Amino acid sequence: HSFVEETVDALLNQEHKLVELGAAAGSVKLATSAANAVGVLTEKQPGNPHVTVRLLGKGGTVKMVASGIINKGERLTWAAGGNVASAATGFLLGRKLTQGASAAGDVIEVLDNPITIPA
């Protein structure tokens, strides 16, 4: 889905990170919580305010950026900077499919299956 950045070039080099709706209609910015996340940034060109966002909840897989060590199969939630971290409860975005343990900054493949698990 195509959106514009809330602030031009604020999402430059932020591909595969979670985004939320901005203040203006049709705008996005880095997500500030799992509950606010609407999708994952897939494309941003310098100087162009238009960005492409892969909306969450569409099924299949999507690439996201790990905030730290995440093992294969762990459920994921939002982490600072639009990244994802492992979590057992709360609003969960999906499950890590990439083999092995990821490190901070790794791009991982995630099964897009949002679910809320009470604490």
C-alpha positions as CSV (number, residue, x, y, z in Angstrom):
1,H,0.0,0.0,0.0
2,S,1.3,3.5,-0.8
3,F,1.5,6.2,1.9
4,V,3.5,9.4,2.4
5,E,6.0,10.0,5.2
6,E,4.8,12.2,8.1
7,T,8.2,13.9,7.7
8,V,10.1,13.6,4.4
9,D,13.1,11.3,4.6
10,A,12.4,10.4,8.2
11,L,12.0,6.8,7.0
12,L,15.1,6.7,4.8
13,N,17.0,3.5,5.4
14,Q,14.2,2.1,7.7
15,E,13.0,-0.7,5.4
16,H,11.6,-3.7,7.2
17,K,10.6,-1.7,10.2
18,L,7.1,-1.3,11.7
19,V,5.2,1.9,10.9
20,E,2.0,3.4,12.2
21,L,-0.4,6.0,10.9
22,G,0.8,9.6,11.1
23,A,-1.1,12.7,12.0
24,A,-2.0,13.7,8.4
25,A,-4.3,11.5,6.3
26,G,-2.4,8.8,4.4
27,S,0.9,9.4,6.3
28,V,3.0,7.0,8.3
29,K,5.9,7.2,10.7
30,L,7.9,4.6,12.7
31,A,5.6,2.7,15.0
32,T,5.6,3.6,18.7
33,S,3.9,0.4,20.0
34,A,2.6,-3.0,18.7
35,A,-1.0,-1.8,19.1
36,N,-0.3,1.2,16.7
37,A,1.6,-0.8,14.1
38,V,-0.3,-1.0,10.8
39,G,2.5,-2.4,8.5
40,V,6.1,-2.8,7.5
41,L,8.0,-0.3,5.4
42,T,9.1,-2.0,2.2
43,E,10.4,0.8,0.0
44,K,11.6,4.4,0.5
45,Q,13.5,6.5,-2.1
46,P,15.5,9.6,-1.0
47,G,13.7,12.9,-1.4
48,N,10.4,11.2,-2.4
49,P,7.7,11.5,0.3
50,H,5.9,8.4,-1.0
51,V,6.7,5.1,0.7
52,T,5.4,1.6,0.2
53,V,4.0,-0.3,3.2
54,R,3.1,-3.9,3.5
55,L,0.0,-3.9,5.7
56,L,-0.1,-6.4,8.7
57,G,-2.7,-9.2,8.9
58,K,-2.5,-10.2,5.2
59,G,-1.1,-13.6,5.9
60,G,2.0,-15.0,4.4
61,T,5.4,-13.8,5.4
62,V,7.1,-10.4,5.8
63,K,10.6,-9.2,6.6
64,M,11.2,-7.3,9.8
65,V,14.2,-6.1,11.8
66,A,15.1,-7.9,15.0
67,S,15.9,-5.8,18.1
68,G,18.1,-8.6,19.6
69,I,18.4,-12.3,19.9
70,I,15.2,-14.0,18.6
71,N,15.1,-17.8,18.2
72,K,13.2,-19.6,15.4
73,G,9.5,-20.0,16.2
74,E,9.3,-17.3,18.9
75,R,6.3,-14.9,18.8
76,L,7.1,-11.3,18.2
77,T,6.0,-7.8,19.3
78,W,7.0,-4.2,18.6
79,A,10.4,-3.0,20.0
80,A,11.9,0.5,20.0
81,G,12.8,2.0,16.7
82,G,10.1,0.0,14.8
83,N,12.0,-3.3,15.3
84,V,10.6,-6.5,16.7
85,A,11.4,-8.5,19.9
86,S,10.3,-11.9,21.3
87,A,7.3,-11.9,23.6
88,A,4.9,-14.5,25.1
89,T,1.9,-12.3,25.8
90,G,0.3,-9.1,24.6
91,F,-0.4,-7.9,21.1
92,L,1.9,-10.2,19.0
93,L,2.7,-9.6,15.3
94,G,3.6,-13.1,14.2
95,R,6.2,-15.8,14.6
96,K,9.9,-15.9,13.5
97,L,10.5,-18.4,10.6
98,T,14.2,-17.7,9.9
99,Q,16.5,-20.5,11.1
100,G,18.8,-20.0,14.2
101,A,19.0,-17.1,16.6
102,S,19.0,-13.6,15.1
103,A,21.1,-10.7,16.4
104,A,20.1,-7.0,16.7
105,G,19.7,-5.5,13.3
106,D,19.2,-8.8,11.4
107,V,16.4,-8.8,8.9
108,I,14.2,-11.9,9.7
109,E,11.3,-13.6,8.0
110,V,8.1,-13.4,10.0
111,L,4.8,-15.3,9.6
112,D,2.3,-12.5,9.5
113,N,-0.3,-13.7,12.1
114,P,-1.3,-10.9,14.5
115,I,-2.8,-12.2,17.7
116,T,-3.5,-11.0,21.3
117,I,-2.5,-13.4,24.1
118,P,-3.5,-12.1,27.6
119,A,-0.9,-12.0,30.3
